[in-house]
Amino acid sequence: MPIRIARPGDAAAIHAIYLPSVLEGVATFETEPPGAEAMRGRIQARLAHYPWLVWERDGEVLAYAYASRFRERAAYDWIAETSIYVREDAQRQGIARRLYGVLLDAMRLQGLTQVVGVITLPGEASVRMHEAMGFEPAGVWRQSGYKLGRWWDVGVWQKTLQPSPAQPAPVVPFATLRKSAALRELLEG
């Protein structure tokens, strides 16, 4: 399977995939390109706690997906937010669903129980993909972001990854999980 854990050396390719969404799109509300060096820092920081995966073909990164902390309070430790970006020339090839599926499975291995996807509306393609992956609508934040000269609504989609135990164990940091045989098997798929 062409899915692997992101490396700091992927930062330039990841930044190139992300750049159109910053400059021309609304998949992100970031308005200034972060640059490859900042992206490298984001990858390194996030991998301590959450998965950041890439889809690679013939040595080129075509897509990436990652999880991040939903809220800062400790009571939210078992829920995370996900993001996915696919290079324009690699879209509509099934990459997003397969990459997202592996990301969700890695999050299950960590012990996470809930996941949310936050989608700028209307976002039809993203809504279809999330719903195909078992996410359900969980609410709308009205006029919550201003970009490209207008206000945008944001929808939240939620998925239960696994039942929430009465007494949950601490979430396994991704830095620990990445050394496990279970994650290796998942990535080798």
Backbone hydrogen bonds in HBPLUS format (Angstrom, degrees):
<---DONOR---> <-ACCEPTOR-->    atom                        ^
c    i                          cat <-CA-CA->   ^        H-A-AA   ^      H-
h    n   atom  resd res      DA  || num        DHA   H-A  angle D-A-AA Bond
n    s   type  num  typ     dist DA aas  dist angle  dist       angle   num
A0056-GLU N   A0002-PRO O   2.81 MM  54  5.23 170.2  1.82 154.3 156.8     1
A0004-ARG N   A0054-VAL O   3.07 MM  50  5.60 155.9  2.13 151.7 159.1     2
A0054-VAL N   A0004-ARG O   2.85 MM  50  5.60 162.2  1.88 162.8 168.4     3
A0006-ALA N   A0052-TRP O   2.85 MM  46  5.66 176.8  1.85 149.6 148.6     4
A0010-ASP N   A0007-ARG O   2.84 MM   3  5.43 165.8  1.86 122.7 127.5     5
A0011-ALA N   A0008-PRO O   3.12 MM   3  5.63 165.4  2.14 119.7 122.4     6
A0014-ILE N   A0010-ASP O   2.90 MM   4  6.04 165.9  1.92 165.5 170.2     7
A0015-HIS N   A0011-ALA O   2.82 MM   4  5.90 158.8  1.86 148.7 155.1     8
A0016-ALA N   A0012-ALA O   2.97 MM   4  6.19 153.3  2.04 143.8 150.8     9
A0017-ILE N   A0013-ALA O   3.09 MM   4  6.39 147.9  2.19 144.1 152.1    10
A0018-TYR N   A0014-ILE O   2.97 MM   4  6.19 155.2  2.04 150.1 157.2    11
A0019-LEU N   A0015-HIS O   2.84 MM   4  5.88 148.2  1.94 153.5 161.2    12
A0021-SER N   A0018-TYR O   2.97 MM   3  5.59 128.4  2.24 119.6 132.5    13
A0022-VAL N   A0018-TYR O   3.29 MM   4  6.63 143.3  2.43 145.7 155.6    14
A0022-VAL N   A0019-LEU O   3.03 MM   3  5.13 125.9  2.34 100.8 115.1    15
A0023-LEU N   A0019-LEU O   2.97 MM   4  6.19 169.2  1.98 165.9 167.5    16
A0024-GLU N   A0020-PRO O   2.79 MM   4  5.38 157.6  1.84 140.4 147.8    17
A0025-GLY N   A0020-PRO O   3.15 MM   5  6.37 122.3  2.50 141.7 149.4    18
A0039-MET N   A0035-GLY O   3.06 MM   4  6.30 154.8  2.13 146.9 154.7    19
A0040-ARG N   A0036-ALA O   2.86 MM   4  6.12 150.1  1.95 147.3 155.2    20
A0041-GLY N   A0037-GLU O   3.12 MM   4  6.46 153.7  2.20 144.5 150.8    21
A0042-ARG N   A0038-ALA O   2.94 MM   4  6.28 151.0  2.03 146.9 155.2    22
A0043-ILE N   A0039-MET O   2.92 MM   4  6.20 160.9  1.96 154.5 158.7    23
A0044-GLN N   A0040-ARG O   3.05 MM   4  6.29 173.4  2.05 154.1 155.3    24
A0045-ALA N   A0041-GLY O   2.92 MM   4  6.03 164.6  1.95 149.7 154.3    25
A0046-ARG N   A0042-ARG O   2.91 MM   4  5.93 166.8  1.93 151.1 155.2    26
A0047-LEU N   A0043-ILE O   3.04 MM   4  6.11 161.8  2.08 155.2 159.5    27
A0048-ALA N   A0045-ALA O   3.40 MM   3  5.86 155.7  2.46 107.5 114.1    28
A0049-HIS N   A0046-ARG O   3.00 MM   3  5.84 145.8  2.12 124.6 131.2    29
A0050-TYR N   A0046-ARG O   2.85 MM   4  5.71 175.8  1.86 165.5 165.4    30
A0175-ALA N   A0048-ALA O   3.28 MM 127  4.81 163.5  2.30 118.5 114.6    31
A0067-ALA N   A0051-PRO O   3.03 MM  16  5.84 150.0  2.12 166.8 169.3    32
A0053-LEU N   A0065-ALA O   2.77 MM  12  5.38 159.6  1.82 170.9 171.8    33
A0065-ALA N   A0053-LEU O   2.92 MM  12  5.38 156.6  1.97 148.7 154.0    34
A0055-TRP N   A0063-ALA O   2.90 MM   8  5.11 159.5  1.94 137.8 138.8    35
A0062-LEU N   A0055-TRP O   2.80 MM   7  5.66 164.5  1.82 163.9 169.4    36
A0057-ARG N   A0060-GLU O   2.87 MM   3  5.29 157.0  1.93 149.5 152.5    37
A0060-GLU N   A0057-ARG O   2.91 MM   3  5.29 164.0  1.93 117.5 122.8    38
A0087-ARG N   A0062-LEU O   2.72 MM  25  5.29 174.7  1.72 162.6 163.7    39
A0064-TYR N   A0085-TYR O   2.93 MM  21  5.59 155.8  1.99 158.6 166.4    40
A0085-TYR N   A0064-TYR O   2.94 MM  21  5.59 160.5  1.98 164.0 169.7    41
A0066-TYR N   A0083-SER O   2.94 MM  17  5.53 153.5  2.01 148.5 156.3    42
A0083-SER N   A0066-TYR O   2.95 MM  17  5.53 147.7  2.06 158.2 164.1    43
A0068-SER N   A0081-GLU O   2.77 MM  13  5.29 144.0  1.90 151.9 161.7    44
A0081-GLU N   A0068-SER O   2.90 MM  13  5.29 162.0  1.93 154.2 157.4    45
A0076-TYR N   A0073-ARG O   2.99 MM   3  5.76 163.7  2.02 123.8 129.0    46
A0077-ASP N   A0074-ALA O   3.06 MM   3  5.40 160.0  2.10 122.8 122.3    47
A0079-ILE N   A0076-TYR O   3.15 MM   3  5.72 167.1  2.17 129.7 128.9    48
A0113-THR N   A0078-TRP O   2.86 MM  35  5.48 156.6  1.91 140.8 147.4    49
A0114-GLN N   A0078-TRP O   3.12 MM  36  6.41 162.6  2.15 156.5 157.4    50
A0080-ALA N   A0114-GLN O   3.20 MM  34  6.67 145.5  2.32 135.3 142.0    51
A0116-VAL N   A0080-ALA O   2.93 MM  36  6.36 151.2  2.01 151.4 159.0    52
A0082-THR N   A0116-VAL O   2.98 MM  34  6.35 152.4  2.05 165.0 170.8    53
A0090-ALA N   A0087-ARG O   2.83 MM   3  5.33 160.1  1.87 121.9 128.2    54
A0091-GLN N   A0088-GLU O   3.39 MM   3  5.52 170.7  2.40 108.8 110.8    55
A0098-ARG N   A0094-GLY O   3.30 MM   4  6.45 165.8  2.32 149.0 153.1    56
A0099-LEU N   A0095-ILE O   2.85 MM   4  5.93 171.3  1.86 163.5 166.4    57
A0100-TYR N   A0096-ALA O   2.83 MM   4  5.82 164.2  1.86 151.3 156.7    58
A0101-GLY N   A0097-ARG O   2.90 MM   4  5.93 151.9  1.98 140.1 147.9    59
A0102-VAL N   A0098-ARG O   3.17 MM   4  6.45 156.3  2.22 146.9 151.5    60
A0103-LEU N   A0099-LEU O   3.00 MM   4  6.28 158.0  2.05 148.7 155.5    61
A0104-LEU N   A0100-TYR O   2.89 MM   4  6.17 162.8  1.92 155.3 158.8    62
A0105-ASP N   A0101-GLY O   2.99 MM   4  6.23 155.3  2.05 144.6 151.7    63
A0106-ALA N   A0102-VAL O   2.90 MM   4  6.13 153.9  1.97 150.4 157.3    64
A0107-MET N   A0103-LEU O   2.99 MM   4  6.31 151.4  2.08 147.4 155.6    65
A0108-ARG N   A0104-LEU O   2.99 MM   4  6.32 145.5  2.11 144.1 153.5    66
A0109-LEU N   A0105-ASP O   3.07 MM   4  6.40 156.6  2.12 146.4 152.0    67
A0110-GLN N   A0106-ALA O   3.13 MM   4  6.49 136.9  2.33 139.1 150.6    68
A0110-GLN N   A0107-MET O   3.15 MM   3  5.04 126.9  2.45  90.8 104.7    69
A0112-LEU N   A0107-MET O   3.14 MM   5  5.63 152.4  2.22 162.7 154.5    70
A0111-GLY N   A0108-ARG O   2.84 MM   3  5.13 143.4  1.97 106.0 117.6    71
A0172-VAL N   A0110-GLN O   2.79 MM  62  4.61 169.8  1.80 142.0 143.6    72
A0161-LEU N   A0113-THR O   2.70 MM  48  4.88 154.4  1.76 130.8 137.1    73
A0115-VAL N   A0159-LYS O   2.96 MM  44  5.35 147.4  2.07 153.0 161.5    74
A0159-LYS N   A0115-VAL O   2.89 MM  44  5.35 153.3  1.96 155.7 160.7    75
A0117-GLY N   A0157-TRP O   2.76 MM  40  5.10 157.5  1.81 148.1 155.3    76
A0157-TRP N   A0117-GLY O   2.83 MM  40  5.10 166.1  1.85 156.3 160.8    77
A0119-ILE N   A0155-GLY O   2.80 MM  36  5.13 166.3  1.82 154.9 159.0    78
A0155-GLY N   A0119-ILE O   2.72 MM  36  5.13 162.8  1.75 161.4 157.0    79
A0121-LEU N   A0153-ASP O   2.91 MM  32  5.52 169.3  1.92 143.7 147.2    80
A0127-VAL N   A0123-GLY O   2.87 MM   4  6.04 162.4  1.90 163.2 169.1    81
A0128-ARG N   A0124-GLU O   2.88 MM   4  6.07 167.9  1.90 154.7 157.7    82
A0129-MET N   A0125-ALA O   3.00 MM   4  6.19 163.4  2.02 146.3 151.0    83
A0130-HIS N   A0126-SER O   2.92 MM   4  6.09 168.6  1.94 152.7 155.8    84
A0131-GLU N   A0127-VAL O   2.91 MM   4  6.06 168.2  1.92 156.7 160.3    85
A0132-ALA N   A0128-ARG O   2.88 MM   4  6.02 151.0  1.96 147.5 155.9    86
A0133-MET N   A0129-MET O   3.06 MM   4  6.29 131.7  2.30 138.9 151.6    87
A0133-MET N   A0130-HIS O   3.02 MM   3  5.04 131.4  2.27  95.5 109.3    88
A0135-PHE N   A0130-HIS O   2.97 MM   5  5.30 162.5  2.00 146.7 141.5    89
A0134-GLY N   A0131-GLU O   3.08 MM   3  5.06 161.3  2.12 103.9 108.1    90
A0136-GLU N   A0158-GLN O   2.80 MM  22  5.33 159.5  1.84 142.2 146.7    91
A0158-GLN N   A0136-GLU O   2.81 MM  22  5.33 160.9  1.85 150.6 151.3    92
A0138-ALA N   A0156-VAL O   2.67 MM  18  5.34 158.5  1.72 165.1 157.2    93
A0156-VAL N   A0139-GLY O   2.82 MM  17  5.35 159.9  1.86 160.0 158.4    94
A0141-TRP N   A0154-VAL O   2.69 MM  13  5.11 167.6  1.70 160.0 162.7    95
A0154-VAL N   A0141-TRP O   2.98 MM  13  5.11 160.9  2.01 141.3 147.6    96
A0144-SER N   A0152-TRP O   2.91 MM   8  6.10 121.6  2.26 147.8 153.7    97
A0145-GLY N   A0152-TRP O   3.30 MM   7  5.20 152.5  2.38 142.8 146.6    98
A0152-TRP N   A0145-GLY O   2.70 MM   7  5.20 143.9  1.82 152.4 164.5    99
A0147-LYS N   A0150-ARG O   2.98 MM   3  5.69 150.8  2.07 167.9 163.3   100
A0150-ARG N   A0147-LYS O   3.26 MM   3  5.69 153.7  2.33 111.1 117.8   101
A0176-THR N   A0173-PRO O   2.95 MM   3  5.44 140.2  2.11 111.6 122.1   102
A0177-LEU N   A0173-PRO O   3.02 MM   4  6.38 164.3  2.05 152.1 156.7   103
A0178-ARG N   A0174-PHE O   2.83 MM   4  5.81 157.2  1.89 156.2 158.8   104
A0179-LYS N   A0176-THR O   3.20 MM   3  5.86 163.5  2.23 117.3 122.3   105
A0180-SER N   A0177-LEU O   2.85 MM   3  5.29 168.1  1.87 124.0 127.3   106
A0184-ARG N   A0180-SER O   3.20 MM   4  6.47 160.6  2.24 142.4 148.0   107
A0185-GLU N   A0181-ALA O   2.88 MM   4  6.11 164.2  1.91 155.8 159.0   108
A0186-LEU N   A0182-ALA O   3.07 MM   4  6.26 155.1  2.14 141.1 148.0   109
A0187-LEU N   A0183-LEU O   2.92 MM   4  6.17 162.0  1.95 157.4 160.9   110
A0188-GLU N   A0184-ARG O   2.94 MM   4  6.11 145.6  2.06 147.4 157.5   111
A0189-GLY N   A0185-GLU O   2.91 MM   4  5.96 127.5  2.20 139.2 152.6   112
A0189-GLY N   A0186-LEU O   3.23 MM   3  4.97 135.1  2.45  90.9 103.2   113
